[in-house]
Amino acid sequence: MISCITGAVKSTSVNSLVVEVGGVGVLLQVPIRLAATIQVGQVVSFHTYLVVREDALTLFGFTEVTDRDFFELLLS
């Protein structure tokens, strides 16, 4: 599992960010309210949760570890 991500934001959209980590752009799904406050070039750090499905790998990002833990609880 990918537990956390730290890097510079390369692009943003309504509910996602691309964060460059070691030369690789990682797509993170984030809450809309959070995506609206982040700017390109800003260095960010997120706690993450990877959802593995048959047709997709989706990485969700959270600013607080408690938010990530609550997300895990909702999925279980």
Backbone hydrogen bonds, N-H to C=O, Kabsch-Sander energy under -0.5 kcal/mol:
donor,donor_aa,acceptor,acceptor_aa,energy
3,S,1,M,-0.7
5,I,46,F,-2.5
7,G,44,V,-2.2
8,A,20,E,-0.9
9,V,42,Q,-2.4
10,K,18,V,-3.5
11,S,18,V,-1.1
13,S,16,S,-2.4
17,L,28,L,-2.2
18,V,11,S,-2.5
19,V,17,L,-0.6
19,V,26,V,-2.6
20,E,8,A,-3.0
21,V,19,V,-0.6
21,V,24,V,-3.1
24,V,21,V,-1.3
26,V,19,V,-2.9
26,V,24,V,-0.6
27,L,25,G,-0.5
28,L,17,L,-3.0
28,L,26,V,-0.5
29,Q,59,L,-3.0
30,V,15,N,-2.2
30,V,28,L,-0.5
34,L,31,P,-0.7
35,A,31,P,-2.4
36,A,32,I,-1.8
37,T,34,L,-1.4
38,I,34,L,-0.7
38,I,35,A,-0.7
41,G,9,V,-2.8
42,Q,39,Q,-1.8
44,V,7,G,-3.0
44,V,42,Q,-0.5
46,F,5,I,-2.9
47,H,62,F,-3.2
48,T,3,S,-2.3
49,Y,60,F,-1.9
51,V,49,Y,-0.6
51,V,58,T,-3.3
52,V,50,L,-0.6
53,R,51,V,-0.6
53,R,56,A,-2.9
58,T,51,V,-2.6
60,F,49,Y,-2.6
60,F,58,T,-0.6
61,G,29,Q,-2.8
62,F,47,H,-2.8
68,R,64,E,-1.6
69,D,65,V,-2.5
70,F,66,T,-2.1
71,F,67,D,-2.2
72,E,68,R,-2.4
73,L,69,D,-2.0
74,L,70,F,-2.2
75,L,71,F,-1.7
76,S,72,E,-1.3
